[in-house]
Amino acid sequence: MNIMDFNVKKLAADAGTFLSRAVQFTEEKLGQAEKTELDAHLENLLSKAECTKIWTEKIMKQTEVLLQPNPNARIEEFVYEKLDRKAPSRINNPELLGQYMIDAGTEFGPGTAYGNALIKCGETQKRIGTADRELIQTSALNFLTPLRNFIEGDYKTIAKERKLLQNKRLDLDAAKTRLKKAKAAETRASIWAEEVTKSEQELRITQSEFDRQAEITRLLLEGISSTHAHHLRCLNDFVEAQMTYYAQCYQYMLDLQKQLGSFPSNYCNNNQTSMAPVPSASSNVIGSSALTSTSGLVIASPTNLIDLKECSGSRKARVLYDYDAANSSELSLLADEVITVFSVVGMDSDWLMGERGNQKGRVPITYLELLN
């Protein structure tokens, strides 16, 4: 019975305290009660902590989106994390693309130029996928985890103490209000003298508890500066991980470009027939000078056809690569065949007029080698 009486009394006291705080809070909102203001330094620390929490959450969430764009995959990883289980390993997009390219190249034939190029591209995409996986793991460990620990650990403690400080402040202001009312009633009736003494004692207690809680909260909030310094180190680790990732990707693509540069390529833009297709640079290509495009490809410049362009005569030329005509004004070519070429006034400098028997049409000069 004693334990039950104690629990009932404690419950009643807690209910009374809660009601007193609710009344004080409501009267403050209505402007009917005074409110104890926190000192400027403590207010500044509270604002700094709240700002840190908001931006840390935004940065953390957007970093997760950057590292894992698939929302379903993020949800799955979150569920596994809450269940304290390791998420199953899944193939990422570069690795999947790489596998498709390798399969396609194998199907077309590794001995063909296109099939071989697809396989090489696929292998590079897989290496990029591996680098992407390493970036995610490193960033999660060195950047996301510290941010999440702050939100779920340090800031929760700060929020708890801040709420406790708010309650102590409400208790203090409620005690001040009761003392004020007791003093006002004392002037009218001496019976209130005992109530005034009781209210003064309650005020001293609540003031002491408020000051103690304010000091605890201040000490926690002053740790935000240390949190910023720690997050700065984590940010440097994240930047270094990204730098490593992009450097790896650049090197992989640079190596791939060099490998693909050894393949003859017959590119033709049907929408821009005035531009000649661009085969790979080699010792058999007409001319000795080369122009480097913005993408790093080497484009041959047919300097030894200048004389032919300027005269009205015709010459024999050997075809270096197969070429499919983009329209009726062009002439399709087969590698190693010999055709007659001549210049036409007003024609684009990258083209000549080609003739094979009764067939005639424009041909790209970069696909030709003049014969003596």
NORZI-V755941 format. One record per pair of residues at least 24 apart in sequence whose ideal C-beta (glycine too) atoms are under 7 Angstrom apart, sorted by the first residue. I is the first residue (numbers start at 0). J is the second residue. D is the distance in whole Angstrom. If there is no record, write none. Layout:
BEGIN
i->{I	I}
j->{J	J}
d->{D	D}
END
This chain:
BEGIN
i->{19	20	20	20	20	23	23	23	23	24	32	32	33	33	34	35	35	35	41	41	44	44	44	44	45	45	47	48	48	48	51	51	52	52	55	55	55	56	58	59	59	59	62	62	62	63	66	66	67	91	91	91	93	93	93	93	94	94	96	97	97	97	97	97	100	112	112	116	116	119	119	119	120	123	123	123	126	127	127	130	130	130	134	134	134	137	138	138	141	141	141	141	142	142	142	142	145	145	145	146	149	153	156	157	157	160	160	160	161	163	164	164	164	167	167	167	168	170	171	171	171	174	174	174	174	175	178	256	263	265	265	265	267	269	272	272	273	274	275	275	275	275	275	276	276	276	276	277	278	278	278	278	283	283	284	284	285	285	285	285	299	301	301	303	304	304	307	308	308	312	313	313	313	314	314	315	315	316	316	316	316	316	317	317	318	318	319	319	319	320	322	322	324	328	328	329	329	330	330	330	330	330	330	332	332	337	340}
j->{173	166	169	170	173	169	172	173	176	169	172	176	172	175	172	168	171	172	213	217	217	220	221	223	161	220	223	157	220	223	223	226	150	154	146	149	150	150	146	143	146	147	138	142	143	143	135	138	135	128	131	132	124	127	128	131	125	128	124	121	122	124	125	128	124	262	263	259	262	255	258	259	255	251	252	255	251	248	251	244	247	248	240	241	244	240	237	240	233	236	237	240	233	234	236	237	229	230	233	230	226	226	219	219	220	215	216	219	216	212	212	213	216	208	209	212	209	205	205	206	209	198	201	202	205	202	202	295	320	320	321	322	325	325	325	326	347	349	349	350	363	364	365	322	363	365	366	365	319	320	365	366	319	368	319	365	364	367	368	369	365	364	365	369	364	369	342	342	348	341	339	340	341	340	369	339	370	340	367	368	369	370	368	370	366	367	366	367	368	366	363	366	360	360	361	360	361	355	358	359	360	361	362	362	366	370	367}
d->{5	6	4	7	7	5	5	4	7	6	7	6	7	7	6	6	6	5	6	6	6	4	6	7	7	6	5	6	5	5	6	7	7	5	5	6	6	6	7	6	4	6	7	7	6	7	5	6	7	5	6	6	5	4	4	6	5	3	5	4	7	3	4	6	6	5	7	6	6	6	5	7	6	5	7	4	5	5	6	5	5	6	6	7	4	4	6	5	6	4	7	7	5	7	6	4	6	7	5	7	6	7	7	5	7	6	5	6	6	6	5	6	5	5	4	5	6	5	4	6	5	7	5	4	4	6	5	6	5	6	6	6	5	5	5	6	5	6	4	6	4	6	5	7	5	7	7	7	7	5	6	6	6	6	7	7	7	6	6	7	5	5	6	6	5	7	6	5	7	7	5	7	4	6	6	6	4	5	4	6	5	6	5	6	6	6	5	7	6	5	7	5	6	6	6	5	5	7	6	7	3	7	5	6	6	7	6}
END
